[in-house]
Amino acid sequence: MVKISVIIPVYNVEKYLEECLDSIINQTFEDIEIICIDDGSTDNSLDILREYEKSDKRLSVVCQENSGLSITRNHGIKLAKGDYIYFIDSDDYLELTALEELYEISKEKNLDILIFKLINFDDGTTNKYTSEYYEMESLKYLNGKVFNYEDIGEDALNFAVSAPGKFYKKELIQDMEFPEKLIFEDNLFFAKSMLKAKRVSFYDKHLYNRRIRNDSITTTNTIKFADSIIIINKIIELSKEFNVYEQFKYGLAKKKIDSAYFRYSLVGDEYKEEFFKRIHTDFADYDDEYENDILPSLNKTYNYIFRSFLCCHDHEEFDLKIKIFNLKMNNEKIEKENKKLKIEIKKLKMKNKSLISSNSWKYTKPLRGISKLFKK
């Protein structure tokens, strides 16, 4: 049996595929199987896979009709024979020592999940840059420690969820599936894996290079962004199945409101009205619970966004209300800053007055006069 199964879903990535495959076949850790699943590519991706299959017996190619990322990953899980499973996207690449480091840490600590950091790089310039989301500052105090969701509470569902940033023990996820025909699928899969896992650790190191390109699924602002509504509701249902909803309900409410508003703000103008209606309908289902229990514990912004999605008749009215709200919030911020400045000015005036009336100021007045003469 191999130690690690690397699962690579492939769809129309001929431009990037070789870089991805090279980063896997050249890993310093060699006891791996590489499961490449071509999801009905129409470019030369399959031909590239076949060439690599000929030259490396660890690599196998599976073909299927175009079915989407979730179904492809689920197919890979069923085929995996390794003790550990690792997912990589076929337009990205891994540092060459990554699998060795991840395996050694996971084996030593008997981990179910090892979480590590991703770093972005621009497809055009190849320049690398970090992002707050993938830095996971809230986990840094746990670097190298073993924990689970009970140790960190609602934070367990509030950091980077991307599958390529996790190294999984196969036993943990072999009976799990990514939700099919939905985007943002990593959110639900990771939430379930975190609630199941007994031993998790964080490795504070960038091992994964994430390509930023304009035509990726999550940068194409279509009505599919509304899948985020379905995903967060499934996470809420999941928290109830694991009997942790009461513990997580405030964090999940913030996540629901944040996700809805963030995705709505990104979606193309032609989809805004439909997206608005879906959010309006969804929030109405949660109105009673949130109004009576959760909203009083959330801040002004969460309250305003939630109630605005409910009370507005269309997206234009909603956009106007949010614009007015943001202006008011900015004005309040400016007023607070002005108050601080006025207090500071008052303190400086009092200090200056005290200085001028002091004996030392009076005694040194002649010397200051002489100093002025020399300056002339």
C-alpha positions in Angstrom: 0.0 0.0 0.0 1.3 3.5 -0.9 1.7 6.2 1.8 0.0 9.1 0.0 -2.7 9.3 -2.7 -2.4 12.6 -4.7 -5.7 13.4 -6.4 -5.5 15.8 -9.4 -8.8 16.8 -11.1 -8.0 18.1 -14.6 -10.1 20.2 -17.0 -8.8 22.3 -19.9 -5.5 23.3 -18.2 -3.0 22.4 -21.0 -1.2 25.7 -20.3 -0.5 24.9 -16.7 -0.7 21.1 -16.3 3.0 20.2 -16.8 4.1 22.6 -14.1 1.6 21.0 -11.7 2.6 17.4 -12.6 6.3 18.2 -12.4 5.8 19.5 -8.9 4.3 16.2 -7.9 6.4 13.6 -9.7 9.6 15.3 -8.5 8.5 15.4 -4.8 11.3 14.3 -2.4 8.7 11.9 -0.9 8.4 9.1 -3.5 6.0 6.6 -2.0 2.9 8.1 -3.7 0.2 7.3 -6.2 -0.9 10.1 -8.5 -4.5 9.8 -9.6 -5.2 12.2 -12.5 -8.9 12.4 -13.4 -9.6 14.1 -16.7 -13.0 15.7 -16.4 -13.9 15.7 -20.2 -11.2 18.2 -21.3 -11.5 19.5 -24.8 -8.0 20.8 -25.1 -4.7 18.9 -25.0 -4.8 18.1 -21.3 -5.5 14.4 -21.8 -2.7 14.0 -24.2 -0.3 15.6 -21.7 -1.6 13.2 -19.0 -1.0 10.2 -21.2 2.6 11.2 -21.8 3.3 11.5 -18.1 1.5 8.2 -17.5 4.0 6.5 -19.9 7.0 7.9 -18.1 6.0 7.4 -14.4 4.3 4.2 -13.2 3.0 6.0 -10.1 0.7 8.1 -12.3 -2.6 6.8 -13.6 -5.1 8.5 -15.8 -8.9 8.2 -15.4 -11.3 9.7 -17.9 -14.9 10.8 -17.3 -17.5 12.9 -18.9 -17.5 16.5 -17.7 -19.1 16.4 -14.3 -17.5 19.2 -12.2 -14.8 19.5 -9.5 -16.8 17.9 -6.7 -17.7 14.7 -8.6 -14.1 14.4 -9.8 -12.7 14.7 -6.4 -15.2 12.2 -5.0 -14.2 9.8 -7.8 -10.6 10.2 -6.7 -11.4 9.5 -3.0 -13.0 6.2 -4.1 -9.9 5.2 -6.0 -7.4 6.2 -3.4 -5.3 3.5 -1.8 -2.9 5.6 0.3 -2.8 6.1 4.0 -3.2 9.8 3.4 -5.0 11.8 0.7 -3.9 15.1 -0.8 -5.8 17.2 -3.3 -4.1 19.6 -5.7 -5.7 21.8 -8.4 -4.2 21.2 -11.8 -3.3 24.9 -12.5 -1.3 25.2 -9.3 2.0 23.7 -8.0 3.5 22.3 -4.8 6.9 22.9 -3.2 9.1 19.9 -3.8 9.5 19.0 -0.2 5.9 19.5 0.7 4.6 15.9 0.8 7.6 14.7 2.8 7.1 17.5 5.4 3.4 16.9 5.6 3.7 13.1 5.9 6.4 13.2 8.6 4.5 15.7 10.7 1.2 13.8 10.3 2.7 10.5 11.0 4.7 11.7 14.1 1.6 13.4 15.6 -0.9 10.8 14.4 -3.0 13.6 12.8 -6.4 13.4 11.0 -5.8 16.8 9.4 -2.7 18.9 8.9 -3.5 22.5 7.8 -0.8 24.6 6.1 -0.5 27.8 4.2 -1.1 28.7 0.6 0.6 31.6 -1.2 -0.9 33.4 -4.3 1.0 34.1 -7.4 -0.1 36.2 -10.4 -0.5 34.2 -13.6 0.8 37.0 -15.7 3.8 38.3 -13.7 4.4 35.1 -11.5 4.9 37.5 -8.6 4.0 35.9 -5.3 2.0 37.6 -2.5 0.3 36.6 0.7 -3.3 37.1 1.5 -4.9 37.5 5.0 -7.3 34.6 4.3 -4.5 32.0 3.7 -2.2 33.4 6.3 -4.6 32.2 9.0 -3.2 34.5 11.8 -5.8 33.2 14.2 -4.1 29.7 14.1 -0.5 30.8 14.6 -0.6 30.4 18.3 -1.4 26.7 17.6 1.5 26.1 15.3 2.8 22.6 15.9 0.2 21.8 18.6 -2.5 19.2 18.3 -6.1 20.4 18.7 -9.7 19.8 17.5 -12.8 21.9 17.1 -13.6 21.7 20.9 -10.4 23.5 21.7 -10.9 26.5 19.3 -14.8 26.8 19.2 -16.4 28.7 16.4 -12.9 29.5 14.9 -12.9 25.9 13.7 -15.2 27.0 10.8 -13.7 30.5 10.2 -10.4 30.0 8.5 -9.2 29.0 5.0 -11.2 26.0 3.8 -9.4 25.2 0.5 -8.8 21.5 0.0 -5.3 21.9 -1.3 -4.3 23.5 2.0 -5.1 20.3 3.9 -3.4 16.9 4.3 -6.0 14.3 5.2 -5.8 10.9 6.8 -7.7 8.7 4.5 -9.7 7.0 7.3 -11.2 10.4 8.2 -12.6 11.3 4.7 -13.0 8.0 2.9 -16.8 8.0 3.5 -17.1 11.8 2.8 -18.1 13.6 -0.4 -17.8 17.1 -1.7 -21.3 18.4 -2.5 -22.0 17.9 -6.2 -22.9 20.5 -8.8 -22.2 23.4 -6.3 -19.3 25.8 -6.1 -17.7 26.8 -2.7 -17.8 23.0 -2.1 -14.6 23.1 0.0 -16.6 25.0 2.8 -18.9 22.1 3.5 -16.3 19.4 3.1 -13.8 21.1 5.5 -16.5 21.8 8.1 -17.5 18.2 8.2 -13.9 17.0 8.4 -13.2 19.4 11.2 -16.2 18.3 13.2 -15.1 14.6 12.7 -11.4 15.1 13.4 -9.9 14.3 16.8 -6.3 15.4 16.0 -5.6 18.5 13.9 -2.5 20.6 13.7 -1.4 23.8 11.9 1.9 24.0 10.0 2.9 27.7 9.7 4.6 27.4 6.3 3.8 28.2 2.6 3.9 24.9 0.7 1.3 25.5 -2.0 1.4 28.0 -4.8 -2.0 29.1 -5.9 -2.3 30.6 -9.3 -4.5 33.7 -9.7 -6.1 33.9 -13.1 -9.1 35.8 -14.3 -11.1 32.8 -15.7 -11.1 30.6 -12.6 -14.5 29.4 -11.2 -14.5 31.7 -8.2 -13.4 34.9 -10.2 -16.2 34.5 -12.7 -19.1 36.5 -11.1 -22.1 34.5 -12.2 -25.4 33.5 -10.5 -23.6 30.4 -9.4 -22.3 32.6 -6.5 -25.8 31.9 -5.1 -24.6 28.4 -4.3 -23.0 30.0 -1.2 -26.5 30.3 0.3 -27.0 26.5 -0.1 -23.5 25.7 1.3 -23.9 27.8 4.5 -27.3 26.2 5.1 -25.8 22.8 4.7 -23.1 23.7 7.2 -25.8 24.9 9.7 -27.6 21.5 9.2 -24.3 19.8 9.7 -23.7 21.6 13.0 -27.1 20.4 14.2 -26.2 16.8 13.3 -23.0 17.0 15.4 -24.9 18.7 18.2 -22.8 21.9 18.1 -25.3 24.4 16.7 -25.9 26.1 20.0 -22.1 26.5 20.4 -21.6 27.8 16.9 -24.9 29.6 16.1 -23.6 33.2 16.5 -20.5 32.5 14.4 -22.6 30.7 11.8 -25.1 33.7 11.6 -22.2 36.0 11.0 -20.8 33.6 8.4 -24.3 33.5 6.7 -24.6 37.3 6.6 -21.0 37.9 5.6 -21.1 35.3 2.8 -24.4 36.5 1.4 -23.4 40.2 1.3 -19.8 39.5 0.1 -20.9 37.3 -2.8 -23.8 39.7 -3.7 -21.3 42.6 -3.9 -19.2 40.6 -6.3 -21.8 39.2 -8.6 -22.3 40.8 -12.0 -25.0 43.4 -12.3 -27.2 41.2 -14.6 -27.5 38.7 -11.8 -28.0 41.0 -8.8 -31.8 41.0 -8.8 -32.1 37.2 -8.9 -29.3 36.9 -6.2 -31.1 39.5 -4.0 -34.4 37.5 -4.2 -32.7 34.3 -3.2 -31.0 36.0 -0.2 -34.3 37.6 0.7 -36.1 34.3 0.7 -33.4 32.6 2.6 -33.1 35.3 5.3 -36.9 35.2 5.7 -36.6 31.5 6.8 -34.2 32.5 9.6 -36.0 35.7 10.6 -37.8 34.6 13.7 -34.8 32.8 15.2 -32.3 35.6 14.4 -34.6 38.4 15.4 -35.4 36.9 18.8 -32.1 35.3 19.7 -29.1 36.0 17.5 -29.2 39.5 16.1 -29.2 41.2 19.5 -25.8 39.7 20.1 -24.3 40.9 16.7 -23.0 44.3 15.9 -24.8 47.1 14.1 -23.5 46.2 10.6 -24.7 42.6 10.7 -28.1 43.7 12.0 -28.5 46.4 9.3 -27.5 44.1 6.4 -29.7 41.2 7.6 -32.8 43.5 8.0 -32.1 45.4 4.8 -32.2 42.2 2.8 -35.5 41.4 4.4 -37.3 44.8 4.1 -36.1 45.9 0.7 -38.3 45.2 -2.4 -35.5 44.9 -4.9 -31.8 45.0 -5.3 -31.7 48.7 -6.2 -33.4 49.7 -3.0 -31.1 47.5 -1.1 -28.0 49.0 -2.7 -29.2 52.5 -1.9 -29.8 51.6 1.8 -26.4 50.1 2.1 -24.8 53.1 0.4 -26.6 55.4 2.9 -25.6 53.2 5.8 -21.9 53.2 4.7 -22.0 57.0 4.4 -23.4 57.3 7.9 -20.8 54.9 9.3 -18.0 56.8 7.6 -19.4 60.1 9.0 -19.6 58.6 12.5 -16.0 57.5 12.1 -14.9 60.9 11.0 -16.8 62.5 13.9 -15.1 60.2 16.4 -11.7 61.1 14.9 -12.6 64.8 15.1 -13.5 64.5 18.8 -10.2 62.8 19.5 -8.3 65.6 17.6 -10.3 68.3 19.5 -9.3 66.6 22.8 -5.7 66.4 21.7 -5.7 70.0 20.6 -7.2 71.1 24.0 -4.5 69.1 25.8 -1.7 70.7 23.7 -3.1 74.2 24.4 -3.2 73.6 28.1 0.3 72.2 28.0 1.5 75.3 26.0 -0.3 77.6 28.4 1.3 75.9 31.4 4.7 76.1 29.7 4.4 79.8 28.9 3.4 80.7 32.5 6.2 78.6 34.0 9.1 80.3 35.8 11.6 78.6 33.6 10.0 80.2 30.5 10.1 83.6 32.1 13.7 83.3 33.2 14.9 82.2 29.8 13.1 85.0 27.9 16.2 87.3 27.6 18.2 84.4 26.2 15.6 83.7 23.6 15.7 87.4 22.6 19.5 87.3 22.2 19.1 84.1 20.1 16.7 85.9 17.7 19.3 88.7 17.2 22.0 86.2 16.2 19.6 84.5 13.8 19.1 87.8 12.0 
